[in-house]
Amino acid sequence: MKDPDAAVRAAVERVFAVFAATGSARQVVTAFARDHLSFPARIRTGPHRGELVWGPL
């Protein structure tokens, strides 16, 4: 299921694009860090459950 948030979809697509280009999960993480990109996550518990947060991949 795709997330309704376009920024989330773009971040996930970027992960797959970098992996396709490099063939390495480590290179994906390195590219995100080098380009100062964050990756989305949803809070799973507590009062902010379901909220979107961005952080390092």
CHARMM internal coordinates of N, CA and C (Angstrom, degrees):
IC EDIT
DIST 1 N 1 CA 1.4331
DIST 1 CA 1 C 1.5253
ANGL 1 N 1 CA 1 C 108.16
DIST 1 C 2 N 1.3171
ANGL 1 CA 1 C 2 N 116.47
DIHE 1 N 1 CA 1 C 2 N 129.62
DIST 2 N 2 CA 1.4557
ANGL 1 C 2 N 2 CA 120.53
DIHE 1 CA 1 C 2 N 2 CA 179.13
DIST 2 CA 2 C 1.5203
ANGL 2 N 2 CA 2 C 110.35
DIHE 1 C 2 N 2 CA 2 C -84.42
DIST 2 C 3 N 1.3131
ANGL 2 CA 2 C 3 N 115.29
DIHE 2 N 2 CA 2 C 3 N 142.10
DIST 3 N 3 CA 1.4557
ANGL 2 C 3 N 3 CA 121.26
DIHE 2 CA 2 C 3 N 3 CA 177.97
DIST 3 CA 3 C 1.5242
ANGL 3 N 3 CA 3 C 109.18
DIHE 2 C 3 N 3 CA 3 C -69.77
DIST 3 C 4 N 1.3188
ANGL 3 CA 3 C 4 N 118.29
DIHE 3 N 3 CA 3 C 4 N 142.24
DIST 4 N 4 CA 1.4629
ANGL 3 C 4 N 4 CA 119.81
DIHE 3 CA 3 C 4 N 4 CA 179.14
DIST 4 CA 4 C 1.5346
ANGL 4 N 4 CA 4 C 113.88
DIHE 3 C 4 N 4 CA 4 C -69.98
DIST 4 C 5 N 1.3180
ANGL 4 CA 4 C 5 N 117.01
DIHE 4 N 4 CA 4 C 5 N -17.03
DIST 5 N 5 CA 1.4623
ANGL 4 C 5 N 5 CA 121.67
DIHE 4 CA 4 C 5 N 5 CA -178.64
DIST 5 CA 5 C 1.5368
ANGL 5 N 5 CA 5 C 109.50
DIHE 4 C 5 N 5 CA 5 C -80.32
DIST 5 C 6 N 1.3232
ANGL 5 CA 5 C 6 N 117.16
DIHE 5 N 5 CA 5 C 6 N 121.09
DIST 6 N 6 CA 1.4667
ANGL 5 C 6 N 6 CA 121.97
DIHE 5 CA 5 C 6 N 6 CA -177.97
DIST 6 CA 6 C 1.5323
ANGL 6 N 6 CA 6 C 112.12
DIHE 5 C 6 N 6 CA 6 C -62.86
DIST 6 C 7 N 1.3185
ANGL 6 CA 6 C 7 N 118.07
DIHE 6 N 6 CA 6 C 7 N -34.67
DIST 7 N 7 CA 1.4640
ANGL 6 C 7 N 7 CA 120.97
DIHE 6 CA 6 C 7 N 7 CA 179.85
DIST 7 CA 7 C 1.5278
ANGL 7 N 7 CA 7 C 110.74
DIHE 6 C 7 N 7 CA 7 C -67.31
DIST 7 C 8 N 1.3195
ANGL 7 CA 7 C 8 N 116.83
DIHE 7 N 7 CA 7 C 8 N -36.82
DIST 8 N 8 CA 1.4620
ANGL 7 C 8 N 8 CA 121.00
DIHE 7 CA 7 C 8 N 8 CA 177.36
DIST 8 CA 8 C 1.5235
ANGL 8 N 8 CA 8 C 109.48
DIHE 7 C 8 N 8 CA 8 C -65.43
DIST 8 C 9 N 1.3193
ANGL 8 CA 8 C 9 N 116.05
DIHE 8 N 8 CA 8 C 9 N -47.22
DIST 9 N 9 CA 1.4657
ANGL 8 C 9 N 9 CA 119.66
DIHE 8 CA 8 C 9 N 9 CA 179.40
DIST 9 CA 9 C 1.5244
ANGL 9 N 9 CA 9 C 110.55
DIHE 8 C 9 N 9 CA 9 C -60.02
DIST 9 C 10 N 1.3209
ANGL 9 CA 9 C 10 N 117.69
DIHE 9 N 9 CA 9 C 10 N -40.24
DIST 10 N 10 CA 1.4687
ANGL 9 C 10 N 10 CA 121.24
DIHE 9 CA 9 C 10 N 10 CA -179.49
DIST 10 CA 10 C 1.5278
ANGL 10 N 10 CA 10 C 110.97
DIHE 9 C 10 N 10 CA 10 C -64.71
DIST 10 C 11 N 1.3249
ANGL 10 CA 10 C 11 N 117.24
DIHE 10 N 10 CA 10 C 11 N -40.35
DIST 11 N 11 CA 1.4674
ANGL 10 C 11 N 11 CA 120.68
DIHE 10 CA 10 C 11 N 11 CA 179.44
DIST 11 CA 11 C 1.5267
ANGL 11 N 11 CA 11 C 110.59
DIHE 10 C 11 N 11 CA 11 C -64.81
DIST 11 C 12 N 1.3176
ANGL 11 CA 11 C 12 N 116.99
DIHE 11 N 11 CA 11 C 12 N -42.69
DIST 12 N 12 CA 1.4664
ANGL 11 C 12 N 12 CA 120.60
DIHE 11 CA 11 C 12 N 12 CA 179.70
DIST 12 CA 12 C 1.5304
ANGL 12 N 12 CA 12 C 109.90
DIHE 11 C 12 N 12 CA 12 C -66.27
DIST 12 C 13 N 1.3113
ANGL 12 CA 12 C 13 N 116.61
DIHE 12 N 12 CA 12 C 13 N -42.39
DIST 13 N 13 CA 1.4671
ANGL 12 C 13 N 13 CA 120.19
DIHE 12 CA 12 C 13 N 13 CA 177.81
DIST 13 CA 13 C 1.5164
ANGL 13 N 13 CA 13 C 111.16
DIHE 12 C 13 N 13 CA 13 C -61.23
DIST 13 C 14 N 1.3264
ANGL 13 CA 13 C 14 N 116.70
DIHE 13 N 13 CA 13 C 14 N -37.08
DIST 14 N 14 CA 1.4700
ANGL 13 C 14 N 14 CA 120.35
DIHE 13 CA 13 C 14 N 14 CA 179.06
DIST 14 CA 14 C 1.5282
ANGL 14 N 14 CA 14 C 110.42
DIHE 13 C 14 N 14 CA 14 C -65.04
DIST 14 C 15 N 1.3311
ANGL 14 CA 14 C 15 N 117.10
DIHE 14 N 14 CA 14 C 15 N -40.12
DIST 15 N 15 CA 1.4685
ANGL 14 C 15 N 15 CA 120.33
DIHE 14 CA 14 C 15 N 15 CA 177.35
DIST 15 CA 15 C 1.5230
ANGL 15 N 15 CA 15 C 109.61
DIHE 14 C 15 N 15 CA 15 C -56.44
DIST 15 C 16 N 1.3277
ANGL 15 CA 15 C 16 N 116.38
DIHE 15 N 15 CA 15 C 16 N -48.94
DIST 16 N 16 CA 1.4642
ANGL 15 C 16 N 16 CA 119.64
DIHE 15 CA 15 C 16 N 16 CA -177.87
DIST 16 CA 16 C 1.5260
ANGL 16 N 16 CA 16 C 111.59
DIHE 15 C 16 N 16 CA 16 C -67.80
DIST 16 C 17 N 1.3153
ANGL 16 CA 16 C 17 N 118.00
DIHE 16 N 16 CA 16 C 17 N -35.73
DIST 17 N 17 CA 1.4628
ANGL 16 C 17 N 17 CA 120.77
DIHE 16 CA 16 C 17 N 17 CA 179.27
DIST 17 CA 17 C 1.5261
ANGL 17 N 17 CA 17 C 111.14
DIHE 16 C 17 N 17 CA 17 C -66.08
DIST 17 C 18 N 1.3258
ANGL 17 CA 17 C 18 N 116.83
DIHE 17 N 17 CA 17 C 18 N -45.10
DIST 18 N 18 CA 1.4654
ANGL 17 C 18 N 18 CA 120.02
DIHE 17 CA 17 C 18 N 18 CA 179.85
DIST 18 CA 18 C 1.5242
ANGL 18 N 18 CA 18 C 109.81
DIHE 17 C 18 N 18 CA 18 C -66.31
DIST 18 C 19 N 1.3386
ANGL 18 CA 18 C 19 N 116.88
DIHE 18 N 18 CA 18 C 19 N -39.70
DIST 19 N 19 CA 1.4599
ANGL 18 C 19 N 19 CA 118.86
DIHE 18 CA 18 C 19 N 19 CA 178.32
DIST 19 CA 19 C 1.5236
ANGL 19 N 19 CA 19 C 110.98
DIHE 18 C 19 N 19 CA 19 C -64.17
DIST 19 C 20 N 1.3254
ANGL 19 CA 19 C 20 N 117.24
DIHE 19 N 19 CA 19 C 20 N -40.88
DIST 20 N 20 CA 1.4654
ANGL 19 C 20 N 20 CA 120.53
DIHE 19 CA 19 C 20 N 20 CA 178.88
DIST 20 CA 20 C 1.5234
ANGL 20 N 20 CA 20 C 110.67
DIHE 19 C 20 N 20 CA 20 C -62.30
DIST 20 C 21 N 1.3211
ANGL 20 CA 20 C 21 N 116.57
DIHE 20 N 20 CA 20 C 21 N -36.75
DIST 21 N 21 CA 1.4657
ANGL 20 C 21 N 21 CA 120.94
DIHE 20 CA 20 C 21 N 21 CA -178.31
DIST 21 CA 21 C 1.5285
ANGL 21 N 21 CA 21 C 112.56
DIHE 20 C 21 N 21 CA 21 C -75.62
DIST 21 C 22 N 1.3432
ANGL 21 CA 21 C 22 N 116.59
DIHE 21 N 21 CA 21 C 22 N -34.10
DIST 22 N 22 CA 1.4642
ANGL 21 C 22 N 22 CA 119.79
DIHE 21 CA 21 C 22 N 22 CA -173.52
DIST 22 CA 22 C 1.5171
ANGL 22 N 22 CA 22 C 113.88
DIHE 21 C 22 N 22 CA 22 C -107.34
DIST 22 C 23 N 1.3354
ANGL 22 CA 22 C 23 N 117.35
DIHE 22 N 22 CA 22 C 23 N -27.58
DIST 23 N 23 CA 1.4509
ANGL 22 C 23 N 23 CA 121.20
DIHE 22 CA 22 C 23 N 23 CA -177.08
DIST 23 CA 23 C 1.5143
ANGL 23 N 23 CA 23 C 113.54
DIHE 22 C 23 N 23 CA 23 C 72.94
DIST 23 C 24 N 1.3218
ANGL 23 CA 23 C 24 N 116.76
DIHE 23 N 23 CA 23 C 24 N 17.67
DIST 24 N 24 CA 1.4592
ANGL 23 C 24 N 24 CA 120.16
DIHE 23 CA 23 C 24 N 24 CA -174.56
DIST 24 CA 24 C 1.5263
ANGL 24 N 24 CA 24 C 111.31
DIHE 23 C 24 N 24 CA 24 C -139.59
DIST 24 C 25 N 1.3284
ANGL 24 CA 24 C 25 N 116.19
DIHE 24 N 24 CA 24 C 25 N 126.46
DIST 25 N 25 CA 1.4628
ANGL 24 C 25 N 25 CA 120.17
DIHE 24 CA 24 C 25 N 25 CA 175.95
DIST 25 CA 25 C 1.5296
ANGL 25 N 25 CA 25 C 110.18
DIHE 24 C 25 N 25 CA 25 C -65.38
DIST 25 C 26 N 1.3110
ANGL 25 CA 25 C 26 N 116.41
DIHE 25 N 25 CA 25 C 26 N -36.73
DIST 26 N 26 CA 1.4690
ANGL 25 C 26 N 26 CA 119.83
DIHE 25 CA 25 C 26 N 26 CA 178.64
DIST 26 CA 26 C 1.5286
ANGL 26 N 26 CA 26 C 110.57
DIHE 25 C 26 N 26 CA 26 C -61.70
DIST 26 C 27 N 1.3130
ANGL 26 CA 26 C 27 N 117.28
DIHE 26 N 26 CA 26 C 27 N -39.79
DIST 27 N 27 CA 1.4576
ANGL 26 C 27 N 27 CA 120.81
DIHE 26 CA 26 C 27 N 27 CA 178.64
DIST 27 CA 27 C 1.5278
ANGL 27 N 27 CA 27 C 111.53
DIHE 26 C 27 N 27 CA 27 C -66.85
DIST 27 C 28 N 1.3222
ANGL 27 CA 27 C 28 N 116.86
DIHE 27 N 27 CA 27 C 28 N -30.92
DIST 28 N 28 CA 1.4679
ANGL 27 C 28 N 28 CA 120.56
DIHE 27 CA 27 C 28 N 28 CA 175.95
DIST 28 CA 28 C 1.5274
ANGL 28 N 28 CA 28 C 108.98
DIHE 27 C 28 N 28 CA 28 C -63.52
DIST 28 C 29 N 1.3270
ANGL 28 CA 28 C 29 N 116.33
DIHE 28 N 28 CA 28 C 29 N -49.02
DIST 29 N 29 CA 1.4660
ANGL 28 C 29 N 29 CA 120.79
DIHE 28 CA 28 C 29 N 29 CA -179.98
DIST 29 CA 29 C 1.5252
ANGL 29 N 29 CA 29 C 110.19
DIHE 28 C 29 N 29 CA 29 C -62.48
DIST 29 C 30 N 1.3196
ANGL 29 CA 29 C 30 N 116.19
DIHE 29 N 29 CA 29 C 30 N -42.24
DIST 30 N 30 CA 1.4686
ANGL 29 C 30 N 30 CA 120.74
DIHE 29 CA 29 C 30 N 30 CA 179.10
DIST 30 CA 30 C 1.5240
ANGL 30 N 30 CA 30 C 111.15
DIHE 29 C 30 N 30 CA 30 C -61.98
DIST 30 C 31 N 1.3184
ANGL 30 CA 30 C 31 N 117.50
DIHE 30 N 30 CA 30 C 31 N -42.83
DIST 31 N 31 CA 1.4670
ANGL 30 C 31 N 31 CA 121.59
DIHE 30 CA 30 C 31 N 31 CA -179.78
DIST 31 CA 31 C 1.5229
ANGL 31 N 31 CA 31 C 110.98
DIHE 30 C 31 N 31 CA 31 C -64.71
DIST 31 C 32 N 1.3244
ANGL 31 CA 31 C 32 N 117.20
DIHE 31 N 31 CA 31 C 32 N -42.11
DIST 32 N 32 CA 1.4662
ANGL 31 C 32 N 32 CA 120.11
DIHE 31 CA 31 C 32 N 32 CA 178.44
DIST 32 CA 32 C 1.5273
ANGL 32 N 32 CA 32 C 110.13
DIHE 31 C 32 N 32 CA 32 C -62.77
DIST 32 C 33 N 1.3283
ANGL 32 CA 32 C 33 N 117.40
DIHE 32 N 32 CA 32 C 33 N -43.60
DIST 33 N 33 CA 1.4649
ANGL 32 C 33 N 33 CA 120.91
DIHE 32 CA 32 C 33 N 33 CA 179.77
DIST 33 CA 33 C 1.5297
ANGL 33 N 33 CA 33 C 110.83
DIHE 32 C 33 N 33 CA 33 C -65.79
DIST 33 C 34 N 1.3277
ANGL 33 CA 33 C 34 N 116.25
DIHE 33 N 33 CA 33 C 34 N -44.55
DIST 34 N 34 CA 1.4697
ANGL 33 C 34 N 34 CA 120.97
DIHE 33 CA 33 C 34 N 34 CA -179.39
DIST 34 CA 34 C 1.5239
ANGL 34 N 34 CA 34 C 111.43
DIHE 33 C 34 N 34 CA 34 C -60.24
DIST 34 C 35 N 1.3354
ANGL 34 CA 34 C 35 N 115.96
DIHE 34 N 34 CA 34 C 35 N -39.82
DIST 35 N 35 CA 1.4594
ANGL 34 C 35 N 35 CA 120.83
DIHE 34 CA 34 C 35 N 35 CA -177.48
DIST 35 CA 35 C 1.5261
ANGL 35 N 35 CA 35 C 113.21
DIHE 34 C 35 N 35 CA 35 C -90.55
DIST 35 C 36 N 1.3339
ANGL 35 CA 35 C 36 N 116.73
DIHE 35 N 35 CA 35 C 36 N 7.16
DIST 36 N 36 CA 1.4719
ANGL 35 C 36 N 36 CA 122.94
DIHE 35 CA 35 C 36 N 36 CA 179.33
DIST 36 CA 36 C 1.5309
ANGL 36 N 36 CA 36 C 111.67
DIHE 35 C 36 N 36 CA 36 C 55.08
DIST 36 C 37 N 1.3466
ANGL 36 CA 36 C 37 N 115.54
DIHE 36 N 36 CA 36 C 37 N 44.16
DIST 37 N 37 CA 1.4561
ANGL 36 C 37 N 37 CA 121.19
DIHE 36 CA 36 C 37 N 37 CA 179.69
DIST 37 CA 37 C 1.5195
ANGL 37 N 37 CA 37 C 109.86
DIHE 36 C 37 N 37 CA 37 C -99.17
DIST 37 C 38 N 1.3130
ANGL 37 CA 37 C 38 N 115.62
DIHE 37 N 37 CA 37 C 38 N 145.09
DIST 38 N 38 CA 1.4543
ANGL 37 C 38 N 38 CA 122.00
DIHE 37 CA 37 C 38 N 38 CA 175.88
DIST 38 CA 38 C 1.5202
ANGL 38 N 38 CA 38 C 109.26
DIHE 37 C 38 N 38 CA 38 C -104.30
DIST 38 C 39 N 1.3379
ANGL 38 CA 38 C 39 N 114.60
DIHE 38 N 38 CA 38 C 39 N 163.66
DIST 39 N 39 CA 1.4567
ANGL 38 C 39 N 39 CA 120.43
DIHE 38 CA 38 C 39 N 39 CA 178.43
DIST 39 CA 39 C 1.5255
ANGL 39 N 39 CA 39 C 108.13
DIHE 38 C 39 N 39 CA 39 C -125.58
DIST 39 C 40 N 1.3234
ANGL 39 CA 39 C 40 N 116.44
DIHE 39 N 39 CA 39 C 40 N 141.77
DIST 40 N 40 CA 1.4697
ANGL 39 C 40 N 40 CA 119.70
DIHE 39 CA 39 C 40 N 40 CA -175.80
DIST 40 CA 40 C 1.5257
ANGL 40 N 40 CA 40 C 113.26
DIHE 39 C 40 N 40 CA 40 C -80.94
DIST 40 C 41 N 1.3114
ANGL 40 CA 40 C 41 N 114.16
DIHE 40 N 40 CA 40 C 41 N 152.71
DIST 41 N 41 CA 1.4667
ANGL 40 C 41 N 41 CA 122.02
DIHE 40 CA 40 C 41 N 41 CA 172.10
DIST 41 CA 41 C 1.5192
ANGL 41 N 41 CA 41 C 107.06
DIHE 40 C 41 N 41 CA 41 C -149.07
DIST 41 C 42 N 1.2943
ANGL 41 CA 41 C 42 N 115.68
DIHE 41 N 41 CA 41 C 42 N 152.45
DIST 42 N 42 CA 1.4644
ANGL 41 C 42 N 42 CA 120.65
DIHE 41 CA 41 C 42 N 42 CA 175.90
DIST 42 CA 42 C 1.5297
ANGL 42 N 42 CA 42 C 108.33
DIHE 41 C 42 N 42 CA 42 C -104.80
DIST 42 C 43 N 1.3140
ANGL 42 CA 42 C 43 N 115.97
DIHE 42 N 42 CA 42 C 43 N 134.98
DIST 43 N 43 CA 1.4628
ANGL 42 C 43 N 43 CA 120.97
DIHE 42 CA 42 C 43 N 43 CA 176.56
DIST 43 CA 43 C 1.5207
ANGL 43 N 43 CA 43 C 107.59
DIHE 42 C 43 N 43 CA 43 C -67.52
DIST 43 C 44 N 1.3220
ANGL 43 CA 43 C 44 N 116.58
DIHE 43 N 43 CA 43 C 44 N 131.64
DIST 44 N 44 CA 1.4593
ANGL 43 C 44 N 44 CA 121.36
DIHE 43 CA 43 C 44 N 44 CA -172.02
DIST 44 CA 44 C 1.5298
ANGL 44 N 44 CA 44 C 114.41
DIHE 43 C 44 N 44 CA 44 C -96.44
DIST 44 C 45 N 1.3265
ANGL 44 CA 44 C 45 N 117.54
DIHE 44 N 44 CA 44 C 45 N -22.44
DIST 45 N 45 CA 1.4613
ANGL 44 C 45 N 45 CA 119.69
DIHE 44 CA 44 C 45 N 45 CA -176.65
DIST 45 CA 45 C 1.5175
ANGL 45 N 45 CA 45 C 110.66
DIHE 44 C 45 N 45 CA 45 C -138.82
DIST 45 C 46 N 1.3107
ANGL 45 CA 45 C 46 N 115.29
DIHE 45 N 45 CA 45 C 46 N 169.48
DIST 46 N 46 CA 1.4604
ANGL 45 C 46 N 46 CA 121.18
DIHE 45 CA 45 C 46 N 46 CA 174.44
DIST 46 CA 46 C 1.5157
ANGL 46 N 46 CA 46 C 113.45
DIHE 45 C 46 N 46 CA 46 C 83.65
DIST 46 C 47 N 1.3194
ANGL 46 CA 46 C 47 N 115.10
DIHE 46 N 46 CA 46 C 47 N -173.17
DIST 47 N 47 CA 1.4640
ANGL 46 C 47 N 47 CA 119.99
DIHE 46 CA 46 C 47 N 47 CA -174.71
DIST 47 CA 47 C 1.5337
ANGL 47 N 47 CA 47 C 113.93
DIHE 46 C 47 N 47 CA 47 C -67.41
DIST 47 C 48 N 1.3258
ANGL 47 CA 47 C 48 N 117.11
DIHE 47 N 47 CA 47 C 48 N -18.53
DIST 48 N 48 CA 1.4698
ANGL 47 C 48 N 48 CA 120.67
DIHE 47 CA 47 C 48 N 48 CA -179.50
DIST 48 CA 48 C 1.5235
ANGL 48 N 48 CA 48 C 111.89
DIHE 47 C 48 N 48 CA 48 C -102.88
DIST 48 C 49 N 1.3385
ANGL 48 CA 48 C 49 N 115.25
DIHE 48 N 48 CA 48 C 49 N 18.13
DIST 49 N 49 CA 1.4642
ANGL 48 C 49 N 49 CA 121.00
DIHE 48 CA 48 C 49 N 49 CA -178.74
DIST 49 CA 49 C 1.5277
ANGL 49 N 49 CA 49 C 110.85
DIHE 48 C 49 N 49 CA 49 C -52.10
DIST 49 C 50 N 1.3327
ANGL 49 CA 49 C 50 N 115.16
DIHE 49 N 49 CA 49 C 50 N 132.23
DIST 50 N 50 CA 1.4540
ANGL 49 C 50 N 50 CA 121.29
DIHE 49 CA 49 C 50 N 50 CA 178.52
DIST 50 CA 50 C 1.5133
ANGL 50 N 50 CA 50 C 114.74
DIHE 49 C 50 N 50 CA 50 C 90.76
DIST 50 C 51 N 1.3331
ANGL 50 CA 50 C 51 N 117.03
DIHE 50 N 50 CA 50 C 51 N -12.38
DIST 51 N 51 CA 1.4670
ANGL 50 C 51 N 51 CA 119.53
DIHE 50 CA 50 C 51 N 51 CA 179.18
DIST 51 CA 51 C 1.5209
ANGL 51 N 51 CA 51 C 109.87
DIHE 50 C 51 N 51 CA 51 C -72.05
DIST 51 C 52 N 1.3081
ANGL 51 CA 51 C 52 N 114.74
DIHE 51 N 51 CA 51 C 52 N 149.68
DIST 52 N 52 CA 1.4619
ANGL 51 C 52 N 52 CA 122.03
DIHE 51 CA 51 C 52 N 52 CA 179.84
DIST 52 CA 52 C 1.5221
ANGL 52 N 52 CA 52 C 109.78
DIHE 51 C 52 N 52 CA 52 C -91.49
DIST 52 C 53 N 1.3250
ANGL 52 CA 52 C 53 N 116.15
DIHE 52 N 52 CA 52 C 53 N 130.88
DIST 53 N 53 CA 1.4593
ANGL 52 C 53 N 53 CA 122.04
DIHE 52 CA 52 C 53 N 53 CA 174.15
DIST 53 CA 53 C 1.5199
ANGL 53 N 53 CA 53 C 108.43
DIHE 52 C 53 N 53 CA 53 C -127.08
DIST 53 C 54 N 1.3044
ANGL 53 CA 53 C 54 N 116.17
DIHE 53 N 53 CA 53 C 54 N 152.98
DIST 54 N 54 CA 1.4575
ANGL 53 C 54 N 54 CA 121.93
DIHE 53 CA 53 C 54 N 54 CA 179.39
DIST 54 CA 54 C 1.5143
ANGL 54 N 54 CA 54 C 109.31
DIHE 53 C 54 N 54 CA 54 C -118.37
DIST 54 C 55 N 1.3388
ANGL 54 CA 54 C 55 N 115.95
DIHE 54 N 54 CA 54 C 55 N 139.50
DIST 55 N 55 CA 1.4497
ANGL 54 C 55 N 55 CA 120.85
DIHE 54 CA 54 C 55 N 55 CA -179.92
DIST 55 CA 55 C 1.5105
ANGL 55 N 55 CA 55 C 110.75
DIHE 54 C 55 N 55 CA 55 C -160.07
DIST 55 C 56 N 1.3200
ANGL 55 CA 55 C 56 N 116.22
DIHE 55 N 55 CA 55 C 56 N -174.92
DIST 56 N 56 CA 1.4683
ANGL 55 C 56 N 56 CA 119.93
DIHE 55 CA 55 C 56 N 56 CA 179.83
DIST 56 CA 56 C 1.5210
ANGL 56 N 56 CA 56 C 111.56
DIHE 55 C 56 N 56 CA 56 C -62.77
DIST 56 C 57 N 1.2930
ANGL 56 CA 56 C 57 N 114.58
DIHE 56 N 56 CA 56 C 57 N 149.21
DIST 57 N 57 CA 1.4741
ANGL 56 C 57 N 57 CA 119.50
DIHE 56 CA 56 C 57 N 57 CA 178.13
DIST 57 CA 57 C 1.5029
ANGL 57 N 57 CA 57 C 110.32
DIHE 56 C 57 N 57 CA 57 C -75.47
END
COOR INIT
IC SEED 1 N 1 CA 1 C
IC BUILD
